[in-house]
């Protein structure tokens, strides 16, 4: 089975947690941007290609941030998030991501971290259990540390 179809099907499973029939929003890694744009490693090795946010370095690690656009519907209900990660290196690597929620004044309201070890050349999904936005009009993002050869292939929230 095509891996992207598999990821979409995984997203549909996640959406069952929130009581929805299908994912509300699915995006690729083009939504993501480097957190430290001025960093030399970031300038040299960050790419947005083939639908992903990619670290093409063989040695450097750097953070990227991906926005999560929460529909007004979810301000009073549950929403879940999943991020599909790919390991393009020749060794297993650990990916670290955090779902971060911010108040409208930019102050961080909460951060939920997850890590996942992915085998060489494989992909997997970090998911966040359904939750409620802590305050009306807060906004969220996913911050991931991309190891060498790592990429964010897809984001889904539902």
N, C-alpha and C positions, 0 to 999 in steps of 0.2 A: 504494500500500500504506500502511496506517496506520503512522505513525512508531513507535508503541509496539511494534507487532508486529515491525517492522524491528529495533528495538533488542533485543527478545527473541531474534530470530534471530541477531543479532550476538553476543549473550551465549552462544548455543549454539555458535557458532564458537569463541569464546574458550575454552569449556569443553573443546573438543577438545585444547587444549594440555595440560590437566591429565589427559587420559585419561578424562574422564567423559562420559556420554551427554547430560547436561543440566546447566544451572546449578543449583548447590546452593541458592542463596538469591538472591532478587531482591526488592528493596525500593524504595520511592519516596523522594522527598526529605523526607518527614515524619520519617525517622530522623535527619535532620541538625538541628543547633542552632548558633546563633551562637557563635563563640569568645569574643568580647568582648561579653557580654550587656549590660554597663553602658555601652557606647559609644553616644553619641547617635545616630549614623548607623544603628547596628544597631537601636536601639529604634524609630526612625522608619520604617525601610524594610525590615526583615526580615519576611517573611510565610511561613507554611506554608499553601498553598492549592493546590487542584487537583492534589494528589499531589506537589507540588514544594516545595523550599526556594528562595524567590524574593527577589531584591533588586529592590524596586519603584522605587528611586531612579533619577533621570536623571543623577546626577553622583557619588554616593557608591560606594565600594568597601569591602567588609569580608569577613573570613574566617568560614567555617562549617566545622563538624566533623561527620563522619558515622561512626558506629561500624561496624566490620566484624566480624561474629560468626563466628569461625573454629571450625568443627566439630572435635571431637577427632580425627576421621579425618585431618585435614590436618596435625596436629602431626608426623606422620611422612611426609607426602607433600607434593606440590606443591599450591599454591592460586594462583589468578589473580584479579584484581579489574578491574572495568570501571565507570566512572561516566559516565552520560549527562548532557550539559550542553546547555542551551538558551540561545540569545542572543535575548532579546526586544527588543533595541534596534534602532535604525535604521542602525547602522554595524557593521562588523566589529569584533570584540573578541577579546582574548587572555584565555583562562582559564588559571589556574595551580593545579595540584593536587599534593598529595604524599601518597603512601601511607606512613604512619608506623607503626612497630612499637614497642611499649613493653614493658619488663619488668614483672613483677608489682609491683615497688616504684615504678613510675611513671617510671623513667629510660628515655629514648628509646634504643632499640637500633639503629634505622636509619630513614632517610627517603629515599624515592625520588621525586624531583620530575618532573613532566611539565607541558608547556604546550601549548596548542592554540588556534589562531586560528579563530574560527567566524564565518561570514558573518551579516549582519543577518537576523533572523527564522529562522535555521536551527538545527540541533542536530548534535552529533557526540559521539563516545565517546573518552575517555582510557582506555587500558588499560595494565595492568601485567602483564608476563610472569610466568609461573608461578614461584613461589619456595617455599622451605621456611621455616617459622618458625624463627628463630635459637635459641630456647630454649623448652622445654615451658612452657605456660601464659602465654606472652607474648600480648598482645592488639594489635589493629591498628585504625587509623581512617584515614579520608581527610579531609584538610584542603584546602579549596579557597578561593581568593579569588574572590568573586563580583563581577564588574564591574557597572556600572549596567545594569539590565534582565536580568541573568543569573540562571540558575536551575539547580539540580540536579534532574533529573527522575527518575533511576533509578540504583540501585546494584546490581551483581551480583558475586557471588564464587562460585567453583566449584572 
